[in-house]
Amino acid sequence: MYLDNLATTRVDPAVVAAMVPWFTEDYGNAASRTHAFGWRAAEAVEVARAQVAALIGAERAREIIFTSGATESNNLALIGAATALGQPGDQVVVSAVEHRSVLDPAAALGRLGFAVTVLPVDRGGSVDLDSLRRALTRPTVLVSVMAANNEVGTLQPWAEAAELARTAGALFHTDAAQAAGKVPLRVAPTGADMVSLSAHKLYGPKGVGALYVRTRRPRLRLQPLLHGGGQERGTRPGTLNVPGIVGFGRACALAGDNLDSEAVRLQGLRDRLHQALERDLGPLPLNGHPRQRLPGCLNLCFPGVDGARLLPACRGVALSAGSACASGDSGPSHVLAAMGVDAALALASLRFGLGRFTTDDEVDYAAGRVAEAVRWLRGLG
Ligand SMILES: *Cc1c(COP(=O)(O)O)cnc(C)c1O
């Protein structure tokens, strides 16, 4: 049973249906200008571009640049903006709880001579805006603070961070891979300069995403990471993934249609899961902000159990743990560490990611399975 919807989501059947003809019938290259196959593909890409733009409140569809996913978008935003618009010695500011695909490009900029500042977070995982204010007293090319965290779900005060950056003359980027389609996002008129998105976090296909790049007040021109054909106005060359882009657009439209009601439903399920677990197991400290949090995210510590045995004991329920296992090391995650969670407790944490296809019955089953596993592990002492 699948409760790992912050890692990835099932592609919505309506999205699959929208994609299929672009593999089998209308398989043209969107850059082909000499025949109808190409024209139709190009038109479909423009429809999707408008759907993605609408989900985040972008003023113009052409501000959406299609990429292979949020990892590429984050790399393009940080490296493309800093190298085009800044120079070595300038500061780049990121938060301590960013995804690796923001932290690692920031470190690469550090090796190019940029001064990288990492902002601390509080116990709930919220970025400290006072330390941002202090950091911004030095020349800064770019600030990057995510919209929602992928491990604990905390919604960052990114609009306030964007305002501080703008006042200081710095660009602002937000990684909205988790927030988009889950909570309302309005990037225009004064929000972020760049926003990263990923289709597979919102019931679209893997391997496609986008970077919103502001074209007015100011118009941004990024240094491309790839060089080749002129696609995406030269910012991201390469033959467009037409079926993936069509699916991404459709996924954005679906997510936008049901955003509020789905958020209420997921919050209800999430709280039901939390209550069921605590009824059985006693208090379970919450990782993440108690209220400013993604509706489908529940990250809990399980005191009194050996972290290394927790996930294997929950066999049958697909979950993530509080370790940095995705990056191949067994220490606690950098997010929980930055929040000041004790290392042993961090390792004894589970992330439940509820999604569009999660039912009441599944939540009750998962609560039962996990509670049984934890009681057994506690018994082993
Ligand atoms: C999943 C995720 C990414 C990476 O997105 P991909 O499309 O898988 O490359 C980046 N940032 C956050 C916050 C994510 O959750």
The ligand as an SDF file (V2000), in Angstrom:
LIG
                    3D

 15 15  0  0  0  0  0  0  0  0999 V2000
   11.0340   15.9000   -5.9420 C   0  0  0  0  0  0  0  0  0  0  0  0
   11.6310   17.2200   -5.6470 C   0  0  0  0  0  0  0  0  0  0  0  0
   12.6300   17.7660   -6.4460 C   0  0  0  0  0  0  0  0  0  0  0  0
   13.2080   17.0190   -7.6240 C   0  0  0  0  0  0  0  0  0  0  0  0
   12.2760   16.9320   -8.6640 O   0  0  0  0  0  0  0  0  0  0  0  0
   12.5270   15.9250   -9.8950 P   0  0  0  0  0  0  0  0  0  0  0  0
   11.4640   16.3420  -10.8790 O   0  0  0  0  0  0  0  0  0  0  0  0
   12.3320   14.5660   -9.3520 O   0  0  0  0  0  0  0  0  0  0  0  0
   13.8930   16.1750  -10.4060 O   0  0  0  0  0  0  0  0  0  0  0  0
   13.1290   18.9900   -6.1110 C   0  0  0  0  0  0  0  0  0  0  0  0
   12.6610   19.6720   -5.0540 N   0  0  0  0  0  0  0  0  0  0  0  0
   11.6920   19.1890   -4.2660 C   0  0  0  0  0  0  0  0  0  0  0  0
   11.2010   20.0020   -3.1070 C   0  0  0  0  0  0  0  0  0  0  0  0
   11.1510   17.9490   -4.5250 C   0  0  0  0  0  0  0  0  0  0  0  0
   10.2020   17.4640   -3.7270 O   0  0  0  0  0  0  0  0  0  0  0  0
  1  2  1  0
  2  3  1  0
  2 14  2  0
  3  4  1  0
  3 10  2  0
  4  5  1  0
  5  6  1  0
  6  7  2  0
  6  8  1  0
  6  9  1  0
 10 11  1  0
 11 12  2  0
 12 13  1  0
 12 14  1  0
 14 15  1  0
M  END
$$$$
